[in-house]
Amino acid sequence: MPKVKEADTIIIQREGKEYHYQMIARHIVTPKQVNGIYEQYNDGDYITLMGCYPIGSDEKRILIIAKKL
């Protein structure tokens, strides 16, 4: 996830369909800050990919926000 760049396309496959999203933001936050980031992107058709950051640590979270194309 750290290699995903702004404007990259993310393709999600679900139940035989493809959904295309464009990466619009990346946030590295503490676990307590995650909900605040979600709330910033709840008024549209977005996905949020989340992982531990740095890899192998549970200190922070990396959030990739993408908007449906």
Order of alpha helices (4+ residues) and beta strands (2+ residues): beta-beta-alpha-beta-beta
